[in-house]
């Protein structure tokens, strides 16, 4: 059986409960919005306790299928991001590790080729985010999206 691995993302600077559950802080993945701004869509977050994986998605039918058929429990709207490229935005790529069932999200096109992420393959663009917080959109300020990583052997 593959080790439990999870990439966890939150706009909470304290990481919600990540640190208490053995997650390692990897840094700021990008910048997103805490509230709906012009041209943004919600990113839904769900969690599968069996596989210890979080999933994030903007496509509600995909999210509902994971909840209905694959044992994921809905949590809440995690953040808001653009569904289409905007001025100063960057693609947030979605990666998948078939061995662990884990998803990872990054603006770095090379994430699937480095370190523990060598087993990840790109699935496409999840949405569009900002690489800095020197930006307001529709009077809404971008906030950091904090990236946490858990691997069973780290606990």
C-alpha positions in Angstrom: 0.0 0.0 0.0 1.3 3.5 -0.8 2.2 5.9 1.9 -0.4 8.5 2.9 0.6 11.8 1.2 -1.4 15.1 1.2 -0.8 18.6 -0.2 -2.9 21.0 1.9 -3.6 24.6 0.9 -5.2 27.3 3.0 -5.4 31.1 3.3 -5.1 30.7 7.1 -1.5 31.9 8.0 -1.6 29.4 11.0 -2.4 26.5 8.6 -5.6 25.6 10.4 -4.7 22.2 12.0 -1.9 21.3 9.6 0.9 21.7 12.1 -0.9 19.6 14.8 -1.4 16.8 12.2 2.3 16.6 11.2 2.3 18.7 8.0 5.4 20.5 6.9 5.1 24.1 5.8 6.4 24.5 2.2 5.7 28.3 1.7 3.4 30.5 -0.2 2.1 28.7 -3.3 0.5 31.9 -4.8 -2.0 34.6 -4.0 -5.8 34.2 -4.2 -8.9 35.9 -2.8 -10.8 35.1 0.4 -14.0 36.6 -0.9 -15.6 36.6 -4.4 -14.1 39.3 -6.6 -15.0 40.2 -10.2 -14.2 37.4 -12.6 -13.4 34.9 -9.8 -14.9 31.5 -9.1 -15.0 29.5 -5.8 -12.6 26.7 -5.2 -14.3 23.9 -3.3 -12.3 21.9 -0.7 -13.1 18.3 0.3 -11.2 15.6 2.2 -11.0 11.8 2.0 -10.2 10.4 5.4 -9.4 7.0 4.1 -6.7 8.2 1.7 -5.8 11.3 3.8 -6.2 13.5 0.7 -7.6 17.0 0.2 -9.0 17.9 -3.2 -9.7 21.4 -4.5 -11.7 22.2 -7.6 -13.8 24.8 -9.3 -15.9 22.4 -11.4 -18.9 21.6 -9.1 -20.0 18.3 -10.9 -16.4 16.9 -10.4 -16.5 17.9 -6.8 -20.0 16.4 -6.3 -18.9 13.1 -7.9 -15.9 12.8 -5.5 -18.3 13.4 -2.5 -21.0 11.1 -3.9 -18.8 8.2 -5.2 -15.3 8.3 -3.8 -15.7 9.0 0.0 -14.7 12.6 0.1 -16.5 14.9 2.6 -17.2 18.5 1.6 -15.4 21.1 3.8 -16.0 24.6 2.5 -15.0 27.1 -0.1 -11.2 27.3 0.2 -10.6 30.4 -1.8 -11.5 32.3 -5.0 -9.5 32.4 -8.2 -9.9 33.4 -11.8 -11.4 30.9 -14.2 -9.7 32.6 -17.2 -6.4 34.3 -17.6 -6.3 37.9 -16.4 -3.7 40.6 -16.5 -0.8 39.6 -14.2 -2.3 36.2 -13.5 -0.5 32.8 -13.7 -1.9 29.3 -14.4 -2.3 27.2 -11.3 -1.5 23.7 -12.6 -3.1 20.6 -11.0 -0.9 17.5 -10.6 -1.8 14.0 -9.7 0.1 11.1 -8.1 -1.6 7.9 -9.2 0.2 5.8 -6.5 -1.0 7.9 -3.6 -4.2 9.4 -5.1 -2.9 12.9 -4.0 -3.3 16.1 -5.9 -0.8 19.0 -5.9 -1.3 22.6 -7.2 1.4 24.9 -8.3 2.3 27.8 -10.7 5.7 26.1 -11.2 5.7 24.1 -14.5 8.5 21.9 -13.2 7.0 20.7 -9.9 6.4 17.2 -11.4 10.1 16.8 -12.1 11.6 17.6 -8.7 12.1 16.0 -5.3 9.1 14.1 -3.9 7.0 15.4 -6.8 8.6 13.2 -9.4 5.7 10.8 -9.3 3.2 13.6 -10.1 1.8 14.1 -13.6 0.1 17.3 -14.8 -3.7 17.1 -15.2 -4.2 20.6 -16.5 -4.9 24.1 -15.4 -7.1 24.4 -12.3 -7.5 28.1 -12.6 -5.5 31.4 -12.6 -3.9 33.0 -9.6 -1.5 35.8 -8.8 2.2 35.5 -8.0 2.2 38.5 -5.6 -0.1 40.4 -3.3 0.6 43.8 -4.8 -2.7 43.6 -6.5 -6.4 44.5 -6.0 -9.1 43.2 -8.2 -12.5 44.7 -7.9 -11.4 46.4 -4.7 -10.5 43.0 -3.2 -6.9 42.4 -2.0 -5.1 39.2 -2.9 -4.0 37.0 0.1 -1.3 34.3 0.4 -2.3 30.7 -0.3 -0.1 28.7 2.2 1.1 25.3 1.1 1.5 22.4 3.6 2.7 18.9 2.9 2.2 15.7 4.8 3.9 12.3 4.2 3.3 9.4 6.5 7.0 8.9 7.1 7.3 12.6 8.3 4.9 12.0 11.3 
